[in-house]
């Protein structure tokens, strides 16, 4: 009986593995993408109504689940737990806090820029000027762009949060508290603003000149690394929705107004407040950096936990059409 030399034996053992192609990461059966329609997220509304996401992922034999998670903190917690793959609409501040706290996520595009879409709302008999906010009860979601608007508006009058009674409430609760007279001011956006105006309320100010908010599209880091083709599938649907909005503006407003439970006229008033261009710019990075500085100053983030926004949080692909 002849024996192979040790070299030949080793080669014989390695060769079958060497000639096989590297195994690709197995694709999931389901992709989980959050659905957030408020305050006026028209691309997401169109994608859902027209079935663009299902269509894009059907080409990969993958089903889409679209959990409704509106809280930024809950979205990033779900990313950390591997319960969602793509946060379709996430506040820039939520993305920064998550990354600073070690959650593996990447911003892959801007969703919207909309300083004029965020408001301090009051009743007709409420405060007339920003200076009148001192000592007032103000409701709204803490740790958000609306929180940042309130702080900036107060600072313009040499006031701080300690000069008001700030009550943490989600948007619907804040709107209800304002309309029932339980609070003097509510920080609101989208159809909440329309509903307060319809009830006779008024805007004290919007975010122009105070904030430069950017909502983003964020992806679980491992998902982006392992399935870049599926991230591209998501953007195929997203850009298809944007094209539909451009080519069929009347129908898009009909769909959005129905989802938001507002009139088409009010929907048309909302639309110019938003820039839905996905490709990120250096200005977006600068705005997110300013958001981080605000969070540090407001005590929402420790200074030694600050991150490099461009290098650590934003994927390089975000600066080009995905």
N, C-alpha and C positions, 0 to 999 in steps of 0.2 A: 504494500500500500504506500502510495506516495503522499507526502505531507506538503502543504503549502508553506513557503517561508513565512516568517512573522510579518514581513512587509506586505507580501501578497495577501495574507489573511486579513490584515488590517484594511487594505485597499478594497478587498472583496466585501468586507463588512460595511465600509463607508459608502461605496459606490451607489448602492440602491437609494440611499438617502440623498446623495449629492445630485443625482440626476432628476429627483423629484422637485417640482417647483415649490417654493415656500407657500405654506398654507395661508390663505387670506383669512382675515378675521371674519368669523361667521356673522352673517347679517342677522339682525333681530327679526322676529316675526311681527313686532309692533313698534312703532315710534310714537313717543308721547310728547305732544307739543301743546303748550298752554293756549287757551283761548281767552283773550281779554278784549272786550268790546269797548269799554269805557276808558277815557272820557269820550273819545270820538275816533276810534281806531278803524277807520274805513277799510284799509287793506285787509285786515283780519276778518272784518265782517263780509267783505266780498269773497275772500277765499273760502269761507265757510258756506255761504249761500250758493256759490257756483261749484262747489265741490273740487276746487283746484288742488287742494292738498291730497285728497283721496286719489285723485287722478295721477298726480306726480309720483306718489309712492306705490300705486298699483303697478307701475312699470317695473318696480323692484319686488313685486309680490309681497309687499309689506302693508299692513293695516295701520291706520292712524287713530290714535286716541287723543282727544282734545279736552283735557280737564280744565274747568274754569277755576283759575286761581288768580285772584286780582291783587292780593297782597304781595309786594315785592319780597318781603322777608319770607313768606311761605313758599314763594317760587324758588328762592335760593336754597331754602332748606330742602325742598324736594329735589333740587339738582344734587345737593350734597348726599342725599339718601339714594340717588340713582333712580328716583321715581319719575322724573321727567328728563327729556333729552334736550329740548329746545324751549327756552323761555321767549315766547314770540314778542312780548312787550314787557320790558323790565326797566324800571327807573334807573338812571345812571347812578344815583346814590346807593341804591340797593346792590347794584353790581359791584361798586367799589367796596362797600362794607363786607360783602360776601368774600371777595378776593382777599381783602385785608385780614379776614378771619380764617383764611386757609381753605376756602371752598374752591374746588377746581372748576373754574368756568372761564370762558373767553367771550368777549364781545366780538361778534362777527359782522355787525352792521349797525347803523343808526336805524331807529324805527321812525321817530318824529322829533321835530324841533318846534316848540310851540309856546313861547313866553306869553303870548297874548291869550292863551287858552286857560290860564290859571288866574283865579280871582279871590279877592276878599269881598264877600257878599254880606249885605245887611238889609234889614227891613227899611221901608220908606222913612220911618221915624227914628232910625238908628243913627250911629255916628255919621257926621257929615264930612269929616276930614280924617286923615291918618293921625293927626295930633289928638283927636278925640278917642283914640283907642285906649288910652291910659285908664287902667282900672276896669276895663270891660271884660266880659266873658267871651272867649273865642274858642270855637270848636273846629277840629280837623284832625287828619291823620298825622301823627308825629313821625319824624324820621323820613319825610318825603319832600318832594319839590315844593308842595304847598307849605310845609313847615319852613322851608328855606325862604319862600316868598314872605311869610309873616315876619320872620326875623329881619329880613332886609327892609321891609316896609317900616317896621318899628325903628330900626337903626336910622332911617332917614329923618326921624323925629327925635333922635337921641334917646330912644326908649329901647328896652330889652324885654325878653319874655317874663322877667320878674316884675315888670310893670303891668302885666295883664294876668288874667286867670285863664290859662291855656288848658283846654280839656281834650284829651285824646279820643277821637271818634272817627269811624270810617265815614266815607262820603255821604252815604244815605242817611246815617244817623245824625251827622252834622247838619245836613239840609233840614231834616225833620226838627231838630232842636232849634234851629233858627226860625223856621216857620211857626213853631209853637210858642216862640218867645222865651225859651229856656236859656238861650245865649244871645249875645248882641251881634256877633259876627261869626260867619262860617267860611272856612277856606274850601273853595269848590272849583270844579272843572266840568266841562262837557254839559250833559243834559241837566245836571244839578243846577247849573247857572241859569239855564233856560227856565226851569221850573220855579226858581225863586223869583225871577223877573216876571213870570206869568202870574205869580201870587202877589205882585206889587212891590217886590223887593228891588234892590239896586246894587250896582257894583261900586264898591269904594275905590278899588284899583284893580288893575290886572298886573301881570308879571313883567310887562315891558319896562325896561330900565332897572329892574330889580333882580331878575334871574334870567339865565339862559339855559333852560332845561332841555335835556336830551334824553329821550327814552331810546332804548337799544334792544337789539336782538342778541341774546346770549345763549351759548351752547355749553353743555357739559364737556369739560376738557377732554376726557377720554373718548367721548362720542365723536368729537371733532377730529381727533387723531386717528381713530379707528375707522370712521365712516365719512370721510370727506365727500364721497359721492352722494350720500344721503343728505348732507347739509346742502349740497348743490340742488338736490331734488326739492328741498324746502324752498330755496330761493327761486326755482323755476316757477313755483306756485305764487310766491310773493310778487315777483315781477309780472306775472300774468294778471294778477289783481290790479297792480298799478297801471298796466296797459288798458285794462277794462275801464278803470276810473277815468283815464284820459280820453278814451274813444267813445265812452257811453256815460258822460257825466250825469245826465238826467236820471238814467236808470240806477246809477250808483247811488245817487242821493235818495232815490225812492227806497232802495234796499237799506241804506244806512238809517234813514229816518224811521223806518218800520222797526228795525232792531233797537234803536235808541228810544222809541216811543215819543218822538217829537215830530213836528210838522216838517214837510219838505222845505218850507221857507226857512225854518230855524236851522235845518241841516245845512242849507246853502250859506247861512250866516256863519256857521261853525267852520266850514271847510277852509276858508282863506286863513284861518288861524294856525294852520298846520303845514309844515314842510315835511313830506314823507320821503324825501330822497334818501335811499339806503346807504350810498357810498359815504364813508366818513371822511372828514377833513381835519387838518391841523387845528382849525377853530373848534371842532368838536372835542378834540383832546384837551385844548386849553380850557374849554368850559367844564369838562369833567374834572380837570385838575383844580379849577376854582371850586367846584362842588366839594372835592375832598378837603380843601382848605376850610370851607365853611363847616364841614362836619367836625374837623379838629377844633375849630374855634368854639363850636357849639357844644363840645364835649361828647359828641356822638362817636368819635374815633380817637384813639390815643395817637399822639404824634409819632411815636416810635413804631406804629403799625402802618404808617402811610406807605403807599405803593407807588411804583413808577407806572403811571397810567398807560402810556404807549407801549412800553416794553413788557409790562407784566400782565396787563388786562386786555388790551386790544389785539386781536389777531391781525397779522399783516394783510390777510385777504380782505379785511374790512375797508381798506383804502382803495379797492377796485371793485368793479361789478362782479358779484359772485356768480 
